[in-house]
Every structure is written in structure tokens, then in C-alpha cells.
Amino acid sequence: MILQRAPSVPLRPFIAGLWASDGPLDGPIAGPLRREHVLPTGLMHVVIRLDDRPLTFLQPQTSLRSIAPLCLVGGARSHFHARETVGSSCSVGALLWPGTAAHLFGTGANELAHRHTALDDLWGSPRADDLRAELCELRCAEDRMSLLESRLGERLPVLRGLHPQVAELMRCVLEEPSVGAAVRRRGVSHRRFVADFRHAVGLAPKEYLQVQRLQSALKAIRTDQAAPLADVAALAGFADQSHFGREFLAFAGVTPARYRSSSPAETNHLPIVD
């Protein structure tokens, strides 16, 4: 089972949400092999895996596999990534708002985008290992979320909201009808606008808007299982159903119809059965 909650008020400018899975921490590594597509949200995340069950990332269009670090940072993505795991996992994590990477890791989100980075590489091995050891001592998922929140908070400044520059970038992109209009509103060159946005978010403005459109479609599909896909496409802002189908397949790795028929328990974790 996955537990989720919002962070405390002082950390809400940085952390979008906290979660913990309450699988067994100890015991034999056994259970069915599960493969899933993890769909993009446009956000970064920190994950601390507390058990020793293998988690493998699958490289698209190849037979290459990589073993996930026990403590990792998942950069913002515009497309799904595939992974395999065995049995139920025990882990804890946090979703991060745009602009947080510079404060938490000392680097721009663009440097971490489209990949998984070992937390050791950003914080140093003793700090990451010590945090994992502290979390492993706790047996309650809620306590683990609270400890992770506390340790992240120690590295973050005290703010009332997003950094003004990041907030303005996000408003420009989300409120204007096109990226070009957002650039004109910001009053800088197109190149500077895209670079600033990538540094804060990890994705280019167009990629980020495409991911948000995908998320709108996922929400519409899950809200009304009987809604015609043409209506879902229109509601989410796609030009037509053909455009919806192409972009959904590219970003999620499956068609909208297959996603709906799969009825995944979690919006962005889609089990794949060969």
C-alpha cells in the first residue's frame, strides 16, 4: 500500500508531496516479477529504497538494463521510463516543485533531467547512507515520511512561496496561449527564457506543457471511464483524437485505450504484461 500526504506548510514551496510504501523491510527476496511504465509528471523526485529487492531500469528500444541506486533522484522527464521489480517494495520519497533542485542539490534541474542520479553523487555517500540507515530504523511509514521531510527541510531555505523568478516563469508558460507569447510577456530572448525554464524545471517549456496535457488526459480518463476518447482529447487540449493518440503513445508507451482498459491502481504507474 502507498501512503501519501502533503508536506508541512513551510516546505510547500519546495515539496509537492510525500509518500511511503509499506512493503516488508526484511525477509526473503521473493514474489512475482513486475514490469511497469512510470509516466512523466514534469516533477523531480527523491526516492530512498529501504529493502534490498532489486529494481531494474530498462532502456527503451534496447536490451540494456541498469540497477537502481538505493538512494536516488529522478529528474523531470517528458516520456515514460520502464522498470522491473520483484515483490512488494519498502521505500519513501518526495515529489519536488520546480526551482527546488538548486537549493537541495546545488545544481539546476536541467542537469538531472531525463535520468536517475544516485543521491550519493549529489550529497556524498556518508550523508545519503546515514539518512537511509535512520529511515531503516523506523517501522512506521508515517514516521519515515516525517523523517525524510525533516532532513530535506534542513537543506532548504525558509520561503513563503516559489522563488519569484520561478513563479513568474511558471505563470508565463501556464497562462499564455503559446511559448512565444510567454517569451514576449517575460521580455527576454527566447533562448534565455528556455534556459531559465530548463534550469528551474528540467524540461523545455514545450515539453513541460505536453506533460501537463498528458496528465490532464490521465485525470479525465480516470474520472470517467465511459467518456469517449475524443471528448478526453478535447478536454485536455489536444488538437484532435489523432494528435491525442500519437502523443499519448509517445509519452506513455501505450495507447489511451490500453491505458484505460488496464485501470492501473496508481495514475502514473502502469503495469505492463507482455
Backbone as CSV, one residue per row, in Angstrom:
resi,resn,N_x,N_y,N_z,CA_x,CA_y,CA_z,C_x,C_y,C_z
1,MET,0.848,-1.193,0.000,0.000,0.000,0.000,0.883,1.243,0.000
2,ILE,0.441,2.287,-0.715,1.170,3.545,-0.780,0.450,4.578,0.082
3,LEU,1.161,5.158,1.033,0.642,6.252,1.840,1.153,7.559,1.261
4,GLN,0.314,8.579,1.225,0.697,9.876,0.672,0.164,10.992,1.556
5,ARG,0.893,12.086,1.601,0.398,13.267,2.293,1.137,14.507,1.792
6,ALA,0.553,15.660,2.084,1.187,16.933,1.751,2.268,17.246,2.786
7,PRO,3.262,18.035,2.437,4.280,18.428,3.400,3.749,19.482,4.357
8,SER,4.516,19.771,5.380,4.155,20.850,6.292,4.213,22.180,5.542
9,VAL,3.515,23.176,6.051,3.366,24.455,5.346,4.707,25.082,4.963
10,PRO,5.706,25.130,5.838,6.964,25.782,5.452,7.664,25.147,4.253
11,LEU,7.397,23.877,3.975,8.083,23.196,2.873,7.255,23.120,1.600
12,ARG,6.055,23.658,1.613,5.195,23.552,0.423,5.706,24.319,-0.795
13,PRO,6.546,25.352,-0.651,7.134,25.939,-1.859,8.097,25.006,-2.587
14,PHE,8.555,23.946,-1.916,9.570,23.066,-2.474,9.075,21.642,-2.727
15,ILE,8.256,21.116,-1.835,7.850,19.716,-1.890,6.374,19.620,-2.264
16,ALA,6.100,18.891,-3.354,4.716,18.746,-3.815,3.971,17.679,-3.030
17,GLY,4.678,16.689,-2.532,4.033,15.622,-1.777,5.046,14.617,-1.270
18,LEU,4.656,13.911,-0.218,5.479,12.853,0.362,4.733,11.541,0.239
19,TRP,5.473,10.429,0.110,4.826,9.134,0.007,5.719,8.062,0.632
20,ALA,5.119,6.957,0.989,5.866,5.809,1.512,5.116,4.542,1.162
21,SER,5.841,3.523,0.731,5.260,2.205,0.508,5.603,1.340,1.706
22,ASP,4.640,0.571,2.179,4.829,-0.167,3.429,5.042,-1.662,3.199
23,GLY,5.780,-1.992,2.144,6.158,-3.380,1.936,7.116,-3.835,3.022
24,PRO,7.389,-5.149,3.113,8.262,-5.656,4.174,9.688,-5.160,4.010
25,LEU,10.279,-4.743,5.124,11.663,-4.279,5.103,12.636,-5.455,5.092
26,ASP,12.276,-6.496,5.834,13.138,-7.679,5.925,12.449,-8.875,5.271
27,GLY,13.143,-9.964,5.201,12.541,-11.177,4.661,13.150,-11.564,3.337
28,PRO,12.787,-12.717,2.814,13.368,-13.203,1.559,12.951,-12.345,0.363
29,ILE,13.851,-12.259,-0.595,13.547,-11.535,-1.828,12.779,-12.485,-2.735
30,ALA,11.466,-12.385,-2.705,10.629,-13.314,-3.463,9.357,-12.605,-3.898
31,GLY,8.709,-13.174,-4.874,7.469,-12.605,-5.367,7.495,-12.533,-6.882
32,PRO,6.389,-12.142,-7.484,6.327,-12.091,-8.945,7.169,-10.947,-9.504
33,LEU,7.719,-11.175,-10.677,8.428,-10.118,-11.398,7.393,-9.157,-11.982
34,ARG,7.536,-7.873,-11.675,6.594,-6.865,-12.159,7.324,-5.899,-13.077
35,ARG,6.713,-5.642,-14.224,7.246,-4.633,-15.146,6.203,-3.544,-15.304
36,GLU,6.645,-2.307,-15.303,5.692,-1.204,-15.422,6.315,-0.023,-16.138
37,HIS,5.448,0.783,-16.731,5.831,2.075,-17.269,5.527,3.128,-16.204
38,VAL,6.512,3.952,-15.902,6.317,5.074,-14.986,6.141,6.317,-15.846
39,LEU,4.965,6.922,-15.795,4.626,8.009,-16.698,5.164,9.341,-16.173
40,PRO,5.462,10.265,-17.081,6.055,11.540,-16.659,5.040,12.462,-15.989
41,THR,5.509,13.204,-14.987,4.667,14.198,-14.304,5.190,15.612,-14.491
42,GLY,6.425,15.744,-14.967,7.046,17.059,-15.066,7.769,17.467,-13.801
43,LEU,7.730,16.625,-12.765,8.367,16.933,-11.492,9.561,16.017,-11.235
44,MET,10.478,16.479,-10.381,11.569,15.646,-9.899,11.111,14.888,-8.670
45,HIS,11.855,13.826,-8.312,11.527,13.132,-7.086,12.784,12.570,-6.437
46,VAL,12.713,12.443,-5.124,13.751,11.792,-4.331,13.169,10.484,-3.819
47,VAL,13.905,9.394,-3.960,13.437,8.089,-3.502,14.539,7.412,-2.685
48,ILE,14.174,6.933,-1.508,15.073,6.147,-0.674,14.485,4.742,-0.572
49,ARG,15.167,3.754,-1.132,14.707,2.368,-1.069,15.286,1.728,0.186
50,LEU,14.431,1.135,0.991,14.845,0.627,2.294,15.073,-0.877,2.317
51,ASP,14.548,-1.600,1.340,14.806,-3.037,1.279,15.877,-3.303,0.220
52,ASP,16.263,-4.554,0.084,17.309,-4.922,-0.871,16.755,-5.614,-2.109
53,ARG,15.455,-5.499,-2.330,14.872,-6.112,-3.519,15.366,-5.388,-4.768
54,PRO,15.751,-6.124,-5.788,16.318,-5.473,-6.977,15.280,-4.632,-7.716
55,LEU,15.704,-3.467,-8.164,14.899,-2.596,-9.024,15.749,-2.294,-10.245
56,THR,15.230,-2.649,-11.413,15.993,-2.536,-12.652,15.304,-1.591,-13.613
57,PHE,16.065,-0.665,-14.175,15.547,0.224,-15.199,15.851,-0.373,-16.567
58,LEU,14.862,-0.338,-17.450,15.002,-0.895,-18.798,15.178,0.251,-19.789
59,GLN,16.183,0.137,-20.632,16.436,1.177,-21.623,15.539,0.979,-22.841
60,PRO,14.778,2.004,-23.249,13.857,1.858,-24.390,14.573,1.424,-25.666
61,GLN,13.932,0.549,-26.399,14.391,0.086,-27.707,15.705,-0.688,-27.649
62,THR,16.146,-1.094,-26.454,17.380,-1.870,-26.333,17.155,-2.973,-25.303
63,SER,18.160,-3.837,-25.180,18.101,-4.877,-24.154,18.903,-4.486,-22.915
64,LEU,19.350,-3.232,-22.855,20.188,-2.778,-21.750,19.368,-2.600,-20.479
65,ARG,19.976,-2.951,-19.355,19.349,-2.799,-18.049,20.347,-2.149,-17.103
66,SER,19.829,-1.398,-16.133,20.687,-0.814,-15.108,20.012,-0.984,-13.755
67,ILE,20.805,-1.273,-12.734,20.286,-1.453,-11.384,20.141,-0.093,-10.720
68,ALA,18.990,0.156,-10.127,18.723,1.443,-9.496,19.521,1.589,-8.211
69,PRO,20.075,2.778,-7.950,20.713,3.026,-6.650,19.682,2.936,-5.528
70,LEU,20.140,2.650,-4.325,19.224,2.584,-3.188,18.676,3.963,-2.833
71,CYS,19.467,4.996,-3.031,19.033,6.374,-2.795,19.206,7.124,-4.113
72,LEU,18.132,7.649,-4.671,18.242,8.251,-5.992,17.396,9.512,-6.124
73,VAL,17.761,10.287,-7.131,16.977,11.449,-7.555,16.524,11.190,-8.981
74,GLY,15.225,11.202,-9.197,14.670,11.046,-10.535,14.405,12.410,-11.128
75,GLY,15.098,12.744,-12.197,14.905,14.046,-12.828,13.576,14.132,-13.554
76,ALA,13.172,15.344,-13.857,11.945,15.552,-14.629,12.097,14.899,-15.996
77,ARG,11.014,14.310,-16.486,11.008,13.621,-17.774,9.818,14.063,-18.613
78,SER,9.978,13.891,-19.921,8.852,14.140,-20.814,8.298,12.838,-21.391
79,HIS,8.949,11.701,-21.108,8.492,10.408,-21.587,8.580,9.385,-20.465
80,PHE,7.857,8.288,-20.622,7.851,7.243,-19.612,9.227,6.585,-19.495
81,HIS,9.480,5.940,-18.373,10.593,5.002,-18.283,10.043,3.677,-17.776
82,ALA,10.702,2.590,-18.182,10.249,1.245,-17.825,11.144,0.679,-16.734
83,ARG,10.536,-0.119,-15.856,11.319,-0.718,-14.779,10.754,-2.087,-14.408
84,GLU,11.600,-2.893,-13.782,11.216,-4.209,-13.291,11.565,-4.305,-11.816
85,THR,10.706,-4.957,-11.059,10.982,-5.186,-9.654,10.389,-6.526,-9.241
86,VAL,10.816,-7.023,-8.103,10.340,-8.303,-7.591,9.694,-8.081,-6.229
87,GLY,8.464,-8.554,-6.071,7.797,-8.436,-4.784,7.390,-7.009,-4.454
88,SER,6.943,-6.815,-3.223,6.491,-5.508,-2.749,7.670,-4.724,-2.188
89,SER,7.777,-3.467,-2.563,8.917,-2.666,-2.138,8.627,-1.921,-0.831
90,CYS,9.699,-1.529,-0.179,9.621,-0.683,1.012,10.484,0.535,0.732
91,SER,9.853,1.683,0.566,10.591,2.876,0.178,9.841,4.116,0.643
92,VAL,10.508,5.253,0.550,9.922,6.527,0.941,10.459,7.588,-0.013
93,GLY,9.637,8.583,-0.319,10.088,9.565,-1.293,9.327,10.876,-1.213
94,ALA,9.781,11.816,-2.051,9.169,13.145,-2.103,9.175,13.643,-3.541
95,LEU,8.079,14.266,-3.962,7.998,14.959,-5.249,8.379,16.413,-5.029
96,LEU,9.174,16.964,-5.949,9.736,18.295,-5.766,9.191,19.274,-6.804
97,TRP,8.854,20.465,-6.354,8.385,21.514,-7.249,9.545,22.090,-8.065
98,PRO,9.243,22.708,-9.215,10.286,23.404,-9.972,11.008,24.435,-9.097
99,GLY,12.313,24.568,-9.326,13.116,25.520,-8.575,13.790,24.939,-7.354
100,THR,13.430,23.697,-6.982,13.958,23.111,-5.747,15.358,22.544,-5.919
101,ALA,15.704,22.083,-7.112,16.978,21.394,-7.317,18.168,22.246,-6.895
102,ALA,18.140,23.525,-7.239,19.277,24.385,-6.909,19.492,24.470,-5.403
103,HIS,18.402,24.518,-4.632,18.512,24.608,-3.178,18.930,23.270,-2.562
104,LEU,18.344,22.194,-3.052,18.507,20.895,-2.406,19.773,20.158,-2.859
105,PHE,20.144,20.358,-4.135,21.258,19.590,-4.687,22.401,20.457,-5.211
106,GLY,22.213,21.770,-5.220,23.269,22.653,-5.686,23.475,22.635,-7.179
107,THR,22.446,22.277,-7.938,22.547,22.235,-9.389,21.186,22.509,-9.994
108,GLY,21.167,22.865,-11.269,19.908,23.113,-11.946,19.170,21.828,-12.258
109,ALA,17.855,21.916,-12.368,17.049,20.740,-12.696,17.404,20.180,-14.062
110,ASN,17.902,21.032,-14.960,18.274,20.566,-16.289,19.438,19.579,-16.247
111,GLU,20.294,19.682,-15.231,21.432,18.768,-15.110,20.996,17.371,-14.658
112,LEU,19.797,17.265,-14.119,19.306,15.992,-13.582,18.163,15.404,-14.400
113,ALA,17.726,16.120,-15.422,16.540,15.717,-16.187,16.790,14.458,-17.010
114,HIS,15.712,13.687,-17.210,15.702,12.517,-18.097,16.632,11.395,-17.620
115,ARG,16.947,11.354,-16.342,17.806,10.282,-15.848,17.628,10.117,-14.345
116,HIS,18.188,9.043,-13.833,18.225,8.804,-12.402,19.654,9.020,-11.919
117,THR,19.796,9.760,-10.844,21.110,10.087,-10.294,21.196,9.580,-8.868
118,ALA,22.280,8.916,-8.534,22.469,8.455,-7.160,22.567,9.659,-6.225
119,LEU,21.825,9.620,-5.131,21.879,10.714,-4.169,23.293,10.878,-3.609
120,ASP,24.055,9.790,-3.545,25.458,9.863,-3.122,26.242,10.872,-3.959
121,ASP,25.955,10.909,-5.266,26.701,11.791,-6.159,26.404,13.260,-5.908
122,LEU,25.275,13.546,-5.266,24.862,14.929,-5.024,25.148,15.370,-3.591
123,TRP,24.933,14.477,-2.645,25.126,14.801,-1.222,26.399,14.205,-0.641
124,GLY,26.941,13.200,-1.296,28.057,12.466,-0.724,27.574,11.204,-0.037
125,SER,28.346,10.157,-0.118,27.940,8.850,0.385,27.586,8.832,1.868
126,PRO,28.394,9.434,2.740,28.021,9.341,4.166,26.651,9.926,4.472
127,ARG,26.329,11.072,3.873,25.045,11.724,4.170,23.873,10.893,3.657
128,ALA,23.960,10.424,2.422,22.875,9.620,1.861,22.729,8.296,2.611
129,ASP,23.852,7.658,2.906,23.806,6.380,3.622,23.272,6.551,5.038
130,ASP,23.667,7.644,5.688,23.195,7.892,7.053,21.687,8.103,7.073
131,LEU,21.170,8.833,6.081,19.724,9.050,6.012,18.997,7.723,5.825
132,ARG,19.491,6.895,4.932,18.844,5.592,4.708,18.876,4.750,5.974
133,ALA,20.004,4.769,6.688,20.112,3.990,7.927,19.106,4.481,8.962
134,GLU,18.930,5.799,9.070,17.939,6.355,10.002,16.535,5.895,9.643
135,LEU,16.228,5.922,8.353,14.892,5.533,7.905,14.636,4.052,8.149
136,CYS,15.659,3.238,7.977,15.504,1.794,8.180,15.217,1.441,9.642
137,GLU,15.599,2.316,10.556,15.353,2.062,11.972,13.884,2.246,12.351
138,LEU,13.143,2.958,11.514,11.737,3.244,11.793,10.852,2.176,11.162
139,ARG,9.799,1.767,11.846,8.923,0.709,11.349,7.576,1.228,10.861
140,CYS,7.339,2.510,11.019,6.059,3.117,10.633,6.274,3.990,9.405
141,ALA,5.455,3.771,8.362,5.594,4.538,7.120,5.412,6.033,7.354
142,GLU,4.482,6.402,8.213,4.256,7.819,8.506,5.491,8.438,9.156
143,ASP,6.126,7.695,10.060,7.347,8.198,10.704,8.465,8.376,9.688
144,ARG,8.530,7.480,8.722,9.558,7.605,7.687,9.331,8.857,6.836
145,MET,8.079,9.137,6.483,7.802,10.353,5.731,8.197,11.587,6.534
146,SER,7.905,11.577,7.815,8.229,12.724,8.662,9.734,12.933,8.767
147,LEU,10.487,11.832,8.886,11.938,11.953,8.973,12.526,12.471,7.665
148,LEU,12.066,11.927,6.526,12.556,12.416,5.239,12.237,13.891,5.075
149,GLU,11.016,14.274,5.428,10.623,15.672,5.345,11.541,16.548,6.185
150,SER,11.859,16.102,7.389,12.719,16.862,8.278,14.117,17.022,7.696
151,ARG,14.677,15.938,7.151,16.038,16.006,6.616,16.101,16.869,5.348
152,LEU,15.065,16.813,4.518,15.028,17.705,3.353,14.895,19.154,3.799
153,GLY,14.059,19.375,4.805,13.847,20.727,5.309,15.109,21.361,5.842
154,GLU,16.013,20.558,6.380,17.271,21.094,6.898,18.136,21.683,5.792
155,ARG,17.889,21.285,4.569,18.689,21.763,3.438,17.994,22.868,2.651
156,LEU,16.795,23.213,3.026,16.015,24.183,2.260,15.860,25.496,3.016
157,PRO,15.843,26.617,2.291,15.642,27.909,2.955,14.189,28.089,3.395
158,VAL,13.948,29.117,4.170,12.593,29.438,4.613,12.004,30.438,3.626
159,LEU,10.971,30.013,2.903,10.305,30.874,1.921,8.795,30.774,2.106
160,ARG,8.098,31.806,1.659,6.630,31.783,1.717,6.023,31.218,0.444
161,GLY,6.799,31.133,-0.598,6.294,30.617,-1.864,7.458,30.338,-2.792
162,LEU,7.151,29.944,-4.033,8.195,29.728,-5.016,9.039,30.984,-5.164
163,HIS,10.319,30.806,-5.521,11.160,31.950,-5.826,10.437,32.802,-6.880
164,PRO,10.429,34.133,-6.720,9.655,34.983,-7.645,9.969,34.737,-9.115
165,GLN,11.242,34.521,-9.449,11.588,34.290,-10.846,10.992,32.987,-11.355
166,VAL,11.062,31.933,-10.539,10.493,30.645,-10.936,8.976,30.756,-11.051
167,ALA,8.354,31.427,-10.079,6.900,31.591,-10.105,6.454,32.332,-11.365
168,GLU,7.197,33.359,-11.753,6.840,34.123,-12.944,7.022,33.285,-14.200
169,LEU,8.091,32.495,-14.260,8.289,31.608,-15.406,7.111,30.644,-15.555
170,MET,6.692,30.052,-14.432,5.592,29.100,-14.477,4.291,29.779,-14.893
171,ARG,4.038,30.980,-14.358,2.809,31.707,-14.738,2.808,32.019,-16.228
172,CYS,3.957,32.479,-16.737,4.040,32.827,-18.154,3.683,31.636,-19.032
173,VAL,4.253,30.481,-18.731,4.044,29.297,-19.565,2.619,28.763,-19.432
174,LEU,2.077,28.767,-18.219,0.766,28.171,-17.994,-0.392,29.096,-18.379
175,GLU,-0.161,30.393,-18.358,-1.255,31.335,-18.616,-1.310,31.837,-20.051
176,GLU,-0.195,31.813,-20.766,-0.175,32.343,-22.126,-0.542,31.253,-23.137
177,PRO,-1.068,31.631,-24.301,-1.530,30.639,-25.281,-0.414,29.915,-26.014
178,SER,0.809,30.426,-25.944,1.928,29.788,-26.635,3.216,30.144,-25.915
179,VAL,4.264,29.369,-26.218,5.573,29.663,-25.629,6.063,31.016,-26.130
180,GLY,5.799,31.317,-27.405,6.202,32.616,-27.943,5.576,33.772,-27.174
181,ALA,4.295,33.629,-26.836,3.621,34.666,-26.061,4.209,34.769,-24.662
182,ALA,4.587,33.627,-24.083,5.209,33.628,-22.762,6.550,34.346,-22.792
183,VAL,7.313,34.134,-23.867,8.612,34.801,-24.014,8.418,36.306,-24.113
184,ARG,7.438,36.740,-24.905,7.180,38.179,-25.048,6.746,38.792,-23.726
185,ARG,5.929,38.083,-22.976,5.492,38.580,-21.672,6.675,38.725,-20.720
186,ARG,7.605,37.791,-20.783,8.767,37.817,-19.894,9.742,38.912,-20.283
187,GLY,9.765,39.280,-21.577,10.617,40.377,-22.014,12.083,40.015,-22.141
188,VAL,12.373,38.746,-22.436,13.755,38.311,-22.645,13.818,37.567,-23.966
189,SER,15.019,37.181,-24.375,15.154,36.431,-25.608,14.564,35.027,-25.425
190,HIS,14.188,34.405,-26.543,13.642,33.050,-26.490,14.665,32.096,-25.885
191,ARG,15.911,32.252,-26.267,16.967,31.370,-25.754,17.122,31.512,-24.245
192,ARG,17.091,32.745,-23.752,17.231,32.973,-22.307,16.034,32.407,-21.553
193,PHE,14.841,32.591,-22.101,13.634,32.087,-21.440,13.691,30.569,-21.310
194,VAL,14.037,29.881,-22.386,14.100,28.415,-22.368,15.180,27.936,-21.402
195,ALA,16.334,28.609,-21.393,17.416,28.220,-20.495,17.002,28.386,-19.036
196,ASP,16.359,29.500,-18.708,15.901,29.733,-17.330,14.865,28.687,-16.926
197,PHE,13.956,28.369,-17.844,12.907,27.388,-17.545,13.507,26.008,-17.328
198,ARG,14.439,25.628,-18.194,15.098,24.325,-18.036,15.834,24.240,-16.703
199,HIS,16.484,25.303,-16.301,17.239,25.301,-15.043,16.309,25.078,-13.859
200,ALA,15.114,25.666,-13.919,14.166,25.555,-12.809,13.381,24.252,-12.838
201,VAL,12.970,23.820,-14.029,12.020,22.705,-14.160,12.696,21.415,-14.599
202,GLY,13.697,21.525,-15.471,14.350,20.349,-16.020,13.925,20.043,-17.440
203,LEU,12.792,20.602,-17.858,12.270,20.390,-19.200,12.160,21.730,-19.921
204,ALA,12.147,21.684,-21.245,11.840,22.877,-22.020,10.367,23.228,-21.835
205,PRO,9.989,24.499,-22.026,8.577,24.879,-21.839,7.604,24.022,-22.641
206,LYS,7.916,23.749,-23.901,7.008,22.947,-24.731,6.861,21.539,-24.169
207,GLU,7.974,20.925,-23.750,7.920,19.578,-23.164,7.064,19.573,-21.906
208,TYR,7.252,20.587,-21.059,6.509,20.651,-19.808,5.007,20.759,-20.083
209,LEU,4.630,21.580,-21.046,3.209,21.725,-21.375,2.641,20.427,-21.943
210,GLN,3.439,19.702,-22.719,2.983,18.416,-23.241,2.734,17.417,-22.109
211,VAL,3.622,17.410,-21.114,3.443,16.511,-19.976,2.194,16.894,-19.185
212,GLN,1.954,18.184,-19.001,0.759,18.615,-18.267,-0.515,18.261,-19.030
213,ARG,-0.438,18.311,-20.360,-1.589,17.906,-21.179,-1.845,16.410,-21.006
214,LEU,-0.765,15.618,-20.973,-0.904,14.183,-20.719,-1.541,13.947,-19.355
215,GLN,-1.081,14.664,-18.337,-1.637,14.487,-17.001,-3.122,14.859,-16.956
216,SER,-3.515,15.874,-17.692,-4.935,16.240,-17.771,-5.745,15.117,-18.398
217,ALA,-5.179,14.494,-19.428,-5.875,13.379,-20.082,-6.002,12.184,-19.144
218,LEU,-4.936,11.876,-18.408,-4.989,10.767,-17.452,-6.082,11.009,-16.414
219,LYS,-6.156,12.227,-15.918,-7.177,12.564,-14.919,-8.577,12.391,-15.501
220,ALA,-8.772,12.834,-16.745,-10.091,12.727,-17.377,-10.471,11.261,-17.593
221,ILE,-9.510,10.438,-18.016,-9.784,9.013,-18.241,-10.180,8.337,-16.942
222,ARG,-9.478,8.668,-15.863,-9.750,8.011,-14.581,-11.015,8.549,-13.916
223,THR,-11.381,9.785,-14.233,-12.587,10.371,-13.654,-13.842,9.771,-14.264
224,ASP,-13.803,9.527,-15.586,-14.976,8.987,-16.286,-14.522,7.905,-17.256
225,GLN,-14.625,6.646,-16.819,-14.173,5.520,-17.624,-14.979,5.362,-18.918
226,ALA,-16.163,5.931,-18.952,-17.023,5.771,-20.126,-16.914,6.929,-21.106
227,ALA,-16.158,7.960,-20.771,-16.074,9.135,-21.633,-15.428,8.776,-22.974
228,PRO,-16.004,9.202,-24.092,-15.369,8.960,-25.391,-13.976,9.581,-25.419
229,LEU,-13.021,8.881,-26.022,-11.658,9.395,-26.042,-11.556,10.702,-26.819
230,ALA,-12.435,10.918,-27.770,-12.446,12.201,-28.479,-12.763,13.336,-27.516
231,ASP,-13.677,13.093,-26.576,-14.005,14.111,-25.575,-12.836,14.328,-24.620
232,VAL,-12.150,13.246,-24.244,-10.971,13.365,-23.382,-9.908,14.212,-24.070
233,ALA,-9.697,13.958,-25.356,-8.696,14.705,-26.115,-9.019,16.190,-26.134
234,ALA,-10.267,16.515,-26.386,-10.670,17.919,-26.445,-10.545,18.587,-25.079
235,LEU,-10.953,17.885,-24.041,-10.898,18.437,-22.688,-9.456,18.721,-22.256
236,ALA,-8.528,17.852,-22.667,-7.129,18.004,-22.257,-6.358,18.995,-23.132
237,GLY,-6.976,19.447,-24.233,-6.334,20.464,-25.059,-5.598,19.953,-26.281
238,PHE,-5.867,18.698,-26.700,-5.250,18.173,-27.913,-6.007,18.690,-29.140
239,ALA,-5.299,18.784,-30.262,-5.917,19.320,-31.470,-7.052,18.420,-31.954
240,ASP,-6.854,17.105,-31.886,-7.880,16.157,-32.288,-7.517,14.796,-31.697
241,GLN,-8.346,13.793,-31.950,-8.109,12.479,-31.358,-6.844,11.827,-31.907
242,SER,-6.520,12.092,-33.190,-5.307,11.538,-33.769,-4.069,12.093,-33.076
243,HIS,-4.065,13.398,-32.854,-2.968,14.054,-32.126,-2.854,13.487,-30.713
244,PHE,-3.981,13.294,-30.085,-4.032,12.723,-28.734,-3.404,11.332,-28.712
245,GLY,-3.788,10.485,-29.661,-3.287,9.122,-29.697,-1.785,9.056,-29.915
246,ARG,-1.271,9.873,-30.844,0.166,9.869,-31.138,0.978,10.337,-29.936
247,GLU,0.554,11.429,-29.326,1.325,11.986,-28.222,1.229,11.108,-26.980
248,PHE,0.061,10.542,-26.730,-0.115,9.653,-25.581,0.790,8.432,-25.722
249,LEU,0.820,7.828,-26.911,1.655,6.646,-27.144,3.135,6.988,-26.970
250,ALA,3.553,8.147,-27.473,4.956,8.541,-27.368,5.363,8.773,-25.925
251,PHE,4.477,9.385,-25.126,4.838,9.768,-23.765,4.580,8.663,-22.745
252,ALA,3.578,7.820,-22.993,3.199,6.795,-22.012,3.603,5.388,-22.435
253,GLY,3.903,5.191,-23.717,4.312,3.879,-24.190,3.164,2.940,-24.500
254,VAL,1.930,3.399,-24.324,0.739,2.628,-24.647,-0.302,3.569,-25.242
255,THR,-1.335,3.019,-25.859,-2.404,3.844,-26.394,-3.348,4.273,-25.265
256,PRO,-4.125,5.326,-25.469,-5.115,5.717,-24.455,-6.086,4.589,-24.125
257,ALA,-6.493,3.826,-25.149,-7.448,2.732,-24.920,-6.829,1.652,-24.037
258,ARG,-5.557,1.345,-24.264,-4.925,0.310,-23.443,-4.743,0.807,-22.009
259,TYR,-4.392,2.075,-21.875,-4.261,2.625,-20.513,-5.587,2.498,-19.772
260,ARG,-6.677,2.874,-20.419,-7.974,2.826,-19.766,-8.370,1.392,-19.423
261,SER,-8.141,0.460,-20.327,-8.530,-0.926,-20.054,-7.679,-1.550,-18.951
262,SER,-6.456,-1.035,-18.753,-5.584,-1.556,-17.702,-6.031,-1.120,-16.313
263,SER,-6.703,0.027,-16.220,-7.189,0.563,-14.938,-6.120,0.467,-13.837
264,PRO,-4.961,1.111,-14.026,-3.891,0.989,-13.034,-4.309,1.546,-11.676
265,ALA,-3.792,0.925,-10.625,-4.119,1.376,-9.270,-3.568,2.768,-8.997
266,GLU,-2.424,3.080,-9.593,-1.817,4.391,-9.447,-1.762,5.062,-10.812
267,THR,-2.092,6.337,-10.863,-2.210,7.050,-12.136,-0.982,6.906,-13.015
268,ASN,0.199,7.065,-12.437,1.425,7.148,-13.231,2.281,5.885,-13.191
269,HIS,1.725,4.795,-12.684,2.432,3.517,-12.662,1.563,2.487,-13.381
270,LEU,1.952,2.160,-14.598,1.141,1.297,-15.451,1.778,-0.070,-15.590
271,PRO,1.205,-1.126,-14.994,1.760,-2.474,-15.146,1.708,-2.903,-16.609
272,ILE,2.796,-3.530,-17.052,2.894,-3.995,-18.439,2.971,-5.511,-18.451
273,VAL,2.055,-6.133,-19.167,2.037,-7.591,-19.313,2.340,-7.916,-20.756
274,ASP,3.445,-8.640,-20.972,3.820,-8.991,-22.350,2.869,-10.026,-22.932
